[in-house]
Amino acid sequence: MKKQVDAVDDELDKLDDEFEDAYQMKEISFETYKARERAIEKLEDELELAEEALENKYGIDD
């Protein structure tokens, strides 16, 4: 399960980098970039909460 969570986290980081690159290349507006960044941060927070819940449920200490 840890590998899957890490894979999702890595994909979110990659997506965030792609949006930042798109903003720097003037392909998207600052507002679009910030909205997407906030959405990714929210997903990362939710992923972390889910990971912690699984760790607590199964007694895993990460």
MOBEL-V919923 format. One record per residue. N is the residue number from 1. D_LAST is the distance of its C-alpha to the last C-alpha in Angstrom with 2 decimals. Layout:
n=(N,N)
d_last=(D_LAST,D_LAST)
This chain:
n=(1,2,3,4,5,6,7,8,9,10,11,12,13,14,15,16,17,18,19,20,21,22,23,24,25,26,27,28,29,30,31,32,33,34,35,36,37,38,39,40,41,42,43,44,45,46,47,48,49,50,51,52,53,54,55,56,57,58,59,60,61,62)
d_last=(12.17,9.43,12.51,14.58,12.51,12.38,16.07,17.01,15.48,17.43,20.49,20.42,20.32,23.15,25.10,24.84,26.19,28.95,30.01,30.13,32.25,34.47,35.06,35.91,38.30,39.88,39.09,37.57,38.38,36.31,36.10,34.80,32.23,30.98,30.96,28.89,26.49,26.09,25.57,22.82,21.09,21.44,19.96,16.93,16.51,17.03,14.56,11.80,13.14,13.26,9.67,8.85,11.76,10.74,7.47,10.03,12.70,11.36,9.60,6.22,3.79,0.00)
